[in-house]
Amino acid sequence: MEAKIEKISELSKLLNVKTRMSDDLFHLFGKFGIGHLLSRLSLEKHDGVSASELILSLCLFRIVGESIHSICKHKIYELSNHGKNCFYRMMIRPQMDWRRLMNHFALRYMCLLRKYSEAPQSNTTTCFIIDDTVLEKSGVRMEGISRVFDHVKGRCVLGYKLLLCAFFDGKTTIPFDFSLHQEKGKQGDCGLTKQQYRKAYHIKRNTGNPDYKCFQECKMSKMEVAMDMLRRGWKMGLHAKYVITDSWFTCEQLMTCVRSIGKGAMHFVGLAKMGKTKYTISGKKKNAAELIATYERERGKNCRKYKCRYIQLNGNLGDIPIRIFLIKYGRNSAWNVLLTTDTTMSFVKAFEVYQIRWNIEVMNKETKQYLGLGGYQGCDFNGQIAGATLCYLTYIVMALEKRFTEYQTMGELFSDMEDDLMALTLWKRVLTCIERILRILGETLGLTPQHLMATISGNDKELSKILVMAEALKKWDEVYGQTI
């Protein structure tokens, strides 16, 4: 870290940290105009602490990786002067429309790209990506909690399924909508005992508040909610060419929905399961295994670029015209099924479009690792929605910075932002120390602090001495922070 002291009179901006970040941390959040956005959406609080101030603070808490309780109790980085209750009240506020805020954050991101001539071109591959991930929890008292199947662990865990819809603009993937779901299970009891269900948190919601719809979605099918997200995304101005999903979401119902949006402007690309699903080829209905047995010798081709063998077929899934790619990699005996509603798409194009889906897997990993996705442990379902939204708002801001500094990974960017917060804290303490020194010197010499600052700022030798003092304070701060 390099430092340069410029003006003693501007002690709040004493240090110019020359990291890879191009903007100050608060200026970066300021580009999204949280206060103006909340006011325009009528989401600003009418009493108490400003909602924009609380949301900004909660996003910064995500960056430093601390909970509301620890921040307020230990005054970590001196990020908040408010009590913890105002933050908790904000997160469970029934009138707060977190989905609307997240939607407009994503739109603001696209507006900023257009402002800097970074908008997607007409030939850019733009996509909606749909995927779900598990948010594991540790308390059965949480509202809407259930046991959900975790494909990574291969067993059911206590928590929620988060359904995420993201938009890929050709370079960056940003989240713009999500929902939390429970799984009822075979017995319809969500995997809980009657005693556990009775002890779970319950609250009566007003049907006119945004939180009512979010909680109702928790009990709905993920497929229905995913289709609603696609319609909302298109309506709000995020126009994609493809919708990409994994095999769980691939079905005739979703394909029909995709083709109906934008008068057929979007196409579906996704894997399918090697199951009993029948595809109509040349008037005959056959499943994937039967298609392989019938057409492998006749229509099998090799793709040198991706070192695989594939069979390309045109047919129908129900009433939807599709192109089917049956794929086998290398010496692997297992086949995969890739479907698209674009019947003119080549195998290489379909393969490359589907690979974009892995961006959402990376996003899920990064948000959990760096921004604490799923870490909220409150019982109110509103708080769970708020916690995930704040995580994604922070991710969108970081994605904007990453877009303009493309050589950085998200991990490096996260470290830079965390360092910026530490620097802000350090120089706030430097400010206090120097102000005391100047006041005492002024009283002793009979001079005003302003006169002293003007004298020192014109002397390079004195500035270098103050820099040494600042570096010493920095080392002390690091040691002191470790003891906390």
Salt bridges, closest charged atoms under 4 A:
GLU10 OE2 - LYS7 NZ 4.00
ASP23 OD2 - LYS31 NZ 2.70
GLU53 OE2 - HIS82 NE2 2.72
GLU78 OE1 - LYS428 NZ 3.48
GLU78 OE2 - ARG429 NE 3.61
GLU118 OE1 - LYS171 NZ 3.68
GLU118 OE1 - ARG403 NE 3.84
ASP131 OD1 - ARG357 NH1 3.73
ASP132 OD2 - LYS161 NZ 3.93
ASP132 OD2 - LYS222 NZ 2.57
GLU136 OE1 - LYS153 NZ 2.69
GLU143 OE2 - ARG205 NH1 2.57
ASP169 OD2 - ARG403 NH1 2.75
ASP177 OD1 - ARG99 NE 2.76
ASP177 OD2 - ARG232 NH2 2.89
GLU183 OE2 - LYS161 NZ 3.00
ASP211 OD2 - ARG205 NE 3.02
GLU217 OE2 - ARG99 NH1 2.91
ASP228 OD1 - ARG231 NH1 3.02
GLU290 OE1 - LYS278 NZ 3.69
GLU298 OE2 - ARG299 NE 3.97
GLU352 OE2 - LYS305 NZ 2.75
GLU361 OE2 - ARG357 NH2 3.13
ASP380 OD1 - ARG205 NH2 3.23
GLU406 OE2 - LYS171 NZ 3.64
GLU412 OE1 - ARG20 NH1 3.49
GLU462 OE2 - LYS465 NZ 3.87
ASP477 OD1 - ARG429 NH1 2.17
